[in-house]
Amino acid sequence: MSGLSKTLTVNGNPFPILENISFVVDDNQFVCVVGPSGSGKSTLLRIVAGLEKPTSGNVSFQGKQAGREVVVSMVFQSFALFPWLTVTENVSVGLEAKNIPKGERSKLTERYIDIVGLNGFEDAYPKELSGGMKQRVGIARSLAVMPDLLCMDEPFSALDVLTAQGLRDELLTLWHNDEFPPSAVLMVTHNLEEAVYMADRVIIISQRPGRMVSDMTIDLPRPRDRKSPEFMDWVDQVFSKII
């Protein structure tokens, strides 16, 4: 993305949200965006996903327009499942929107339900699922469309500690499997330990209007030990740059 800015009009007055954000997400990179509450992180993610338009600047992926020529999928904090649809139907929604033939759609849906560990719950409705299971459905739905870029907006913040950590580890396992999409991940989080645990790079955004403060490459081998002094030192480094 280059020179990305977003300004709203409130009571006739300009209300800047983001200002001149520029960075590149390379292939095979997991990038986290952190910053204070209200700094525009989720707005940035929605712009990248094509759900909102920037006031100025542009977003592209491998020279193509993100959200139009490139498949971008989104995992939401609030799960964003259709309550009247089953697990199978929720996972297949994006495939239907892409006009994938029914036979191929069924195979992809079954495959990603299996990958996220929801076998046996294909006919369950969201109200019958735990929070962790709901987010598994959201992840399966996002991966089933074979995205080039996966955007995640605080996907684990609504879950209990143990469930959240389990899903982080499962997602990282999938991420390192060359057979599965996406080519890159862009995730927003308030959790600095989560960012250091998961990301290859951490982008730090300032208080509103969100400006880019730092782009840090997390030089830690995987799997990462969250209790090691080196890990905590990186968390402290990220924290020190948030203003």
C-alpha positions as CSV (number, residue, x, y, z in Angstrom):
1,M,0.0,0.0,0.0
2,S,1.2,3.5,-0.7
3,G,0.2,6.9,0.8
4,L,-3.0,5.4,2.3
5,S,-5.2,8.0,4.1
6,K,-8.7,8.0,5.3
7,T,-10.7,11.0,6.4
8,L,-14.4,11.0,7.5
9,T,-16.7,14.0,7.7
10,V,-18.3,14.5,11.1
11,N,-20.8,17.4,11.5
12,G,-19.3,19.0,8.4
13,N,-15.7,18.8,9.8
14,P,-12.9,16.6,8.6
15,F,-12.1,13.7,10.9
16,P,-8.8,12.1,9.9
17,I,-8.5,8.3,10.7
18,L,-5.4,7.3,8.8
19,E,-2.6,9.4,7.4
20,N,0.0,8.4,4.7
21,I,0.4,4.7,5.5
22,S,2.9,2.9,3.3
23,F,4.3,-0.6,3.6
24,V,4.6,-3.8,1.6
25,V,3.5,-7.3,2.6
26,D,5.7,-9.8,0.7
27,D,4.8,-13.3,-0.3
28,N,5.0,-15.9,2.5
29,Q,4.9,-13.2,5.2
30,F,2.8,-13.0,8.3
31,V,2.4,-9.3,9.2
32,C,0.7,-7.9,12.3
33,V,-0.5,-4.3,12.7
34,V,-0.5,-3.0,16.3
35,G,-1.3,0.4,17.8
36,P,-3.4,2.2,20.4
37,S,-7.2,1.7,20.4
38,G,-8.8,4.0,17.9
39,S,-5.7,4.4,15.8
40,G,-7.5,3.1,12.6
41,K,-6.1,-0.4,12.5
42,S,-9.4,-2.1,11.7
43,T,-10.2,0.7,9.1
44,L,-6.8,0.0,7.5
45,L,-7.6,-3.7,7.3
46,R,-11.1,-3.1,5.8
47,I,-9.5,-0.9,3.1
48,V,-7.0,-3.6,2.3
49,A,-9.9,-6.1,2.1
50,G,-11.8,-3.8,-0.3
51,L,-14.6,-3.3,2.3
52,E,-13.9,0.5,2.5
53,K,-12.3,3.0,0.1
54,P,-9.4,5.2,1.1
55,T,-9.6,9.0,0.8
56,S,-6.2,8.9,-0.9
57,G,-3.5,6.4,-1.7
58,N,-3.9,2.9,-3.1
59,V,-3.6,-0.8,-2.3
60,S,-2.2,-3.3,-4.7
61,F,-1.1,-6.9,-4.5
62,Q,1.5,-8.2,-7.0
63,G,0.7,-5.2,-9.2
64,K,-3.0,-5.9,-9.1
65,Q,-5.8,-4.2,-7.3
66,A,-6.5,-5.8,-3.9
67,G,-10.1,-6.7,-3.3
68,R,-10.9,-6.7,-7.0
69,E,-8.3,-8.7,-9.1
70,V,-6.9,-10.5,-6.1
71,V,-8.8,-12.8,-3.8
72,V,-8.8,-11.3,-0.3
73,S,-10.7,-12.9,2.6
74,M,-11.4,-11.7,6.1
75,V,-11.7,-13.3,9.5
76,F,-13.6,-11.0,11.9
77,Q,-13.4,-10.6,15.7
78,S,-17.2,-11.1,16.1
79,F,-17.2,-14.4,14.0
80,A,-19.7,-12.9,11.5
81,L,-21.5,-16.1,10.8
82,F,-25.0,-16.3,9.4
83,P,-27.1,-17.7,12.3
84,W,-29.7,-19.3,10.0
85,L,-27.0,-21.3,8.1
86,T,-25.3,-24.5,9.2
87,V,-21.5,-24.9,9.4
88,T,-21.4,-26.3,5.9
89,E,-23.5,-23.5,4.5
90,N,-21.5,-20.8,6.3
91,V,-18.2,-22.2,5.0
92,S,-19.6,-22.5,1.4
93,V,-21.0,-18.9,1.3
94,G,-17.9,-17.4,-0.3
95,L,-17.6,-20.2,-2.8
96,E,-21.2,-19.7,-3.9
97,A,-20.5,-16.0,-4.4
98,K,-17.6,-17.0,-6.7
99,N,-19.9,-19.2,-8.7
100,I,-17.9,-22.3,-8.0
101,P,-19.7,-25.4,-9.4
102,K,-21.6,-27.4,-6.7
103,G,-19.5,-30.5,-6.9
104,E,-16.2,-28.6,-6.4
105,R,-17.8,-26.4,-3.8
106,S,-18.8,-29.4,-1.7
107,K,-15.3,-30.9,-1.9
108,L,-13.7,-27.6,-0.8
109,T,-16.2,-27.1,1.9
110,E,-15.6,-30.6,3.3
111,R,-11.9,-30.2,3.0
112,Y,-11.7,-27.0,5.1
113,I,-14.2,-28.2,7.7
114,D,-11.9,-31.2,8.2
115,I,-8.8,-29.0,8.3
116,V,-10.2,-26.8,11.1
117,G,-11.3,-29.9,13.1
118,L,-15.1,-29.5,12.8
119,N,-15.9,-33.0,11.5
120,G,-19.3,-34.1,12.9
121,F,-20.6,-30.5,13.2
122,E,-21.4,-30.0,9.5
123,D,-25.1,-29.6,10.2
124,A,-24.8,-27.6,13.4
125,Y,-26.0,-24.0,13.6
126,P,-23.8,-21.2,15.2
127,K,-26.0,-21.1,18.3
128,E,-24.9,-24.7,19.0
129,L,-21.2,-23.9,18.8
130,S,-18.7,-22.6,21.3
131,G,-16.8,-19.4,20.6
132,G,-13.7,-21.3,19.4
133,M,-15.8,-23.5,17.1
134,K,-17.5,-20.4,15.6
135,Q,-14.1,-18.9,14.9
136,R,-13.0,-22.2,13.3
137,V,-16.0,-21.8,10.9
138,G,-14.9,-18.3,10.1
139,I,-11.3,-19.4,9.4
140,A,-12.5,-22.3,7.2
141,R,-14.8,-20.0,5.3
142,S,-11.9,-17.6,4.7
143,L,-9.5,-20.3,3.6
144,A,-12.0,-22.2,1.4
145,V,-12.0,-19.4,-1.2
146,M,-8.2,-20.0,-1.7
147,P,-7.3,-16.3,-0.9
148,D,-4.1,-14.6,-2.0
149,L,-4.2,-12.5,1.1
150,L,-5.9,-13.4,4.4
151,C,-6.9,-10.4,6.6
152,M,-7.7,-11.0,10.2
153,D,-9.2,-8.5,12.6
154,E,-8.4,-9.5,16.2
155,P,-9.5,-13.0,15.5
156,F,-8.7,-14.4,18.9
157,S,-9.7,-11.6,21.2
158,A,-13.2,-12.9,21.9
159,L,-11.9,-16.3,23.0
160,D,-10.7,-17.6,26.3
161,V,-6.9,-17.9,26.8
162,L,-6.5,-21.6,26.2
163,T,-8.8,-21.7,23.1
164,A,-7.1,-18.6,21.6
165,Q,-3.6,-20.1,22.0
166,G,-4.7,-23.4,20.5
167,L,-6.1,-21.6,17.5
168,R,-3.0,-19.5,17.1
169,D,-0.8,-22.6,17.0
170,E,-3.2,-24.4,14.6
171,L,-3.2,-21.4,12.2
172,L,0.6,-21.2,12.3
173,T,0.8,-24.9,11.4
174,L,-1.5,-24.3,8.4
175,W,0.4,-21.2,7.5
176,H,3.6,-23.2,7.2
177,N,2.0,-25.9,5.1
178,D,2.8,-25.1,1.4
179,E,-0.4,-27.0,0.3
180,F,-2.7,-24.4,1.8
181,P,-3.5,-20.7,1.1
182,P,-2.9,-17.8,1.5
183,S,0.2,-16.3,0.0
184,A,0.3,-13.7,2.9
185,V,-1.5,-12.8,6.1
186,L,-2.2,-9.3,7.5
187,M,-3.6,-9.4,11.0
188,V,-4.6,-6.6,13.4
189,T,-4.2,-7.2,17.1
190,H,-4.1,-5.3,20.4
191,N,-2.1,-8.2,22.0
192,L,1.6,-7.4,21.7
193,E,2.6,-10.9,22.8
194,E,0.3,-12.4,20.1
195,A,2.0,-10.1,17.5
196,V,5.5,-11.2,18.4
197,Y,4.4,-14.8,18.7
198,M,2.8,-15.0,15.2
199,A,4.4,-12.4,13.0
200,D,7.4,-12.1,10.7
201,R,7.0,-8.4,10.9
202,V,5.1,-6.0,13.1
203,I,3.8,-2.7,11.8
204,I,3.2,-0.1,14.5
205,I,0.6,2.6,14.0
206,S,0.4,5.8,16.1
207,Q,-2.6,7.3,17.9
208,R,-5.3,8.8,15.6
209,P,-4.8,9.9,13.0
210,G,-2.9,6.6,12.5
211,R,0.5,7.1,11.1
212,M,3.2,4.5,10.6
213,V,5.7,4.6,13.5
214,S,7.8,1.5,12.8
215,D,8.2,-1.6,10.7
216,M,9.9,-4.3,12.8
217,T,11.2,-7.6,11.6
218,I,10.8,-10.2,14.4
219,D,14.1,-12.1,14.3
220,L,13.1,-15.1,16.4
221,P,13.3,-18.7,15.3
222,R,10.1,-20.8,15.2
223,P,8.4,-22.3,17.2
224,R,8.7,-19.3,19.6
225,D,8.9,-19.7,23.3
226,R,6.6,-17.1,24.9
227,K,8.5,-17.4,28.2
228,S,12.0,-16.9,26.9
229,P,13.9,-13.7,27.7
230,E,14.5,-13.1,24.0
231,F,10.7,-13.2,23.3
232,M,9.9,-10.8,26.1
233,D,12.6,-8.5,24.9
234,W,10.9,-8.3,21.6
235,V,7.6,-7.6,23.3
236,D,9.2,-4.7,25.2
237,Q,10.7,-3.3,22.0
238,V,7.3,-3.2,20.3
239,F,5.7,-1.7,23.4
240,S,8.3,1.0,23.6
241,K,7.4,2.3,20.1
242,I,3.7,2.6,20.6
243,I,2.8,6.2,21.2
